Amino acid sequence: MNPLLEVNQLTGGYSIGRPVVHQVTFAVKPGEMVGLIGLNGAGKSTTMKHILGLLDPQQGQVLVNGKQLSSGAEAYRAAIAYVPESPLMYDALTVYEHLVWSATAYGVTEQQFEERVDELAKLFHMEAHLHKAAQHLSKGMKQKTMLMCAFIARPPLYIIDEPFLGLDPLGIRSLLQYMKRMKEEGAALLISSHILSTIEQYCDRFVLLHHGKVLIDGTSQQLKSGLETRGVAMSEQARLEDAFYAWVGDDSVSSEVPDER
Amino acid sequence: MRDSVERSASTSRSSYEQADVRKWIHPEKLWADRVFSYWQSIIPYVGYVIRSGFGFMIALLFVAGTALYASYLERVPADFPVRWLALAILVPTLVHMTYRTFIVEADRVFFLRIAHKMQPYLRRSVRYSLIPRLLLTAVVWTVIWPIYQRVEVSPKPYLLMLIVLLVLKLVVAYGVWVERHVTDKDSLFWLDWSRKIVCVLFIWAWLWFPIPAAGLLSGVIGIVYLLGLRRVSVLTFAWDAHMEAERVHQQRIQQFLSSFVDLPAMDERRYARPWMNLLGNRYSFRQPYAYHYMLAKTIIRSEWLGIWMRLTVIGTLLITFAKDTPWNGLLLLLFLVAISAQNRTLFQLHKHDVWYQLYPLSPSAKKDAALTYSSAFHLLSALILLVPVILGSTSIMYRAAAAGIAVLIVGCTRWSRGRSKLQDEDEED
């Protein structure tokens, strides 16, 4: 199966000559959920901005459905829905109007919209808040609105930056369930998160970025077994967090951590 | 040992607090720094505003307005409703009041525990905000005075009325300050309406009644209002309200300046206007018009729409006063130019919009939508402003020419904006 998203040898950042990400390469296939993980400043958000076309690569390329942004911006963007780390909402618009705006921009029909909006509002417990203005929403509700705007469009690829920030436990559960469903329906999802214990069970693979470079790209098991090349032994039952600490070299954590589950 | 530790901790805490307070709270210096920083951030843009032709337009409006007013004074009819005109102008001038505090979000973190020591800072804020508005009251009364004393059968002395209006402004200012410290929405609703009613009754009393009756009536109204305000439950320090007011001020200034120079976008103030909710819905689920939908929803809740309505209403009223004279053509021209200048704001809305870059929209979607609404509102205001011109008693030829010129101005503005639109796209490419 051809990858939906291909990031090939991407070097880029905010200033020419001072790249933040170096030679980053990974791919996401349809029906796959990939976790982009790393410490603060590792280059996760910068990588996402390159994928979204908000930054130009200094080297390498980003392909969505085999095509670059320059070969057709509208088609490229129609294939991606993005959920930012901090909600970006229009103060003037209500939640419902945000959803209509998003659906209209992605060419969703009114009938499809009506079906999806009811389901999403119920899933995220937003029925009572649909006609509230953005400025009257809590941070969690704003985050839910951003997620709903992405899911109402149903594109083949989702780029989701720190989706759990501000969400209550019910919201997190609903989001995970919905992402799993989207994945099963063939969507590709790239998720950046620091909540490793949560995404561990849902992501098929992880791309670990450190200082702007890909340290390892693989399944949770591959992250653990890959540590052997560094002379670190880790049991199969160890958590993703433990493997992560070992990869990024956190001295405060033992390299061999017993399974606490 | 324990005593010594406690004494040491107490001494250290006390000296820390004193040092902290001395370091941070020099209210006068803090206030001066904040005002200086604010003006330092604004002044660099003033040159752009003047060079844009805005200064010329204001000067032209002033000269034309003065000439028109002087001319009208010569032939003002004896039955001119000067009391109603004065009421209509004085009430908006007096009823509105706002305070600049330059309080920023970080203050709530760093000054929270010493808020009670910030009274000198707030006194400076009140003085800074009040003086220009008292001056504005004096200027407005001075402008009304010539027509008032010419038409009014027994006009009250200029100075007495000025003092009365200044006293009313002080009462309103106190009311607004109390409102700033109230959080309960119901109380705020009633306080807002009480202030408006007091203001109308106060001015009405002094325009319609003889001095003793006006003094008695306004005195009773004022005292009841002030006593009522003293019974309202208020916050000791209105952090949220001060910050929200600052946000609104910054947004207004930024919106004004962004019409002349490229500035980063700020959050826009939202006006609910539920009766307009349906507007823009015709563009929903029509992908080529997605931005039309979003911009329509923004416009109906924007401050811009309020300004457009005020300009159109004031223009229509002034043209109505001059509907039987050729001066109405000049007024029509001035207001169409002013509204056209104001419409430039529509092209600045959501200027740095991330979703516009991320959603699958055509590169011209945003500018097409702004051009559509800019032209539509310009045409609508032209049609409204033309109504008193058409109903006036000038010659048929004159009225036809005025209508033709109005349509020409709207058409030329659209053509010009359309051209600059294409140039912008070229630059972006």
Boltz contact constraints between the chains, C-beta under 6 A:
constraints:
  - contact:
      token1: [A, 52]
      token2: [B, 358]
      max_distance: 6.0
  - contact:
      token1: [A, 74]
      token2: [B, 360]
      max_distance: 6.0
  - contact:
      token1: [A, 77]
      token2: [B, 360]
      max_distance: 6.0
  - contact:
      token1: [A, 78]
      token2: [B, 360]
      max_distance: 6.0
  - contact:
      token1: [A, 82]
      token2: [B, 358]
      max_distance: 6.0
  - contact:
      token1: [A, 88]
      token2: [B, 354]
      max_distance: 6.0
  - contact:
      token1: [A, 91]
      token2: [B, 267]
      max_distance: 6.0
  - contact:
      token1: [A, 91]
      token2: [B, 268]
      max_distance: 6.0
  - contact:
      token1: [A, 91]
      token2: [B, 270]
      max_distance: 6.0
  - contact:
      token1: [A, 92]
      token2: [B, 270]
      max_distance: 6.0
  - contact:
      token1: [A, 92]
      token2: [B, 297]
      max_distance: 6.0
  - contact:
      token1: [A, 92]
      token2: [B, 298]
      max_distance: 6.0
  - contact:
      token1: [A, 92]
      token2: [B, 301]
      max_distance: 6.0
  - contact:
      token1: [A, 93]
      token2: [B, 297]
      max_distance: 6.0
  - contact:
      token1: [A, 97]
      token2: [B, 297]
      max_distance: 6.0
  - contact:
      token1: [A, 100]
      token2: [B, 284]
      max_distance: 6.0
  - contact:
      token1: [A, 101]
      token2: [B, 293]
      max_distance: 6.0
  - contact:
      token1: [A, 101]
      token2: [B, 294]
      max_distance: 6.0
  - contact:
      token1: [A, 104]
      token2: [B, 284]
      max_distance: 6.0
  - contact:
      token1: [A, 104]
      token2: [B, 285]
      max_distance: 6.0
  - contact:
      token1: [A, 104]
      token2: [B, 290]
      max_distance: 6.0
  - contact:
      token1: [A, 104]
      token2: [B, 293]
      max_distance: 6.0
  - contact:
      token1: [A, 105]
      token2: [B, 290]
      max_distance: 6.0
  - contact:
      token1: [A, 105]
      token2: [B, 359]
      max_distance: 6.0
  - contact:
      token1: [A, 105]
      token2: [B, 361]
      max_distance: 6.0
  - contact:
      token1: [A, 107]
      token2: [B, 287]
      max_distance: 6.0
  - contact:
      token1: [A, 110]
      token2: [B, 285]
      max_distance: 6.0
  - contact:
      token1: [A, 133]
      token2: [B, 270]
      max_distance: 6.0
  - contact:
      token1: [A, 135]
      token2: [B, 270]
      max_distance: 6.0
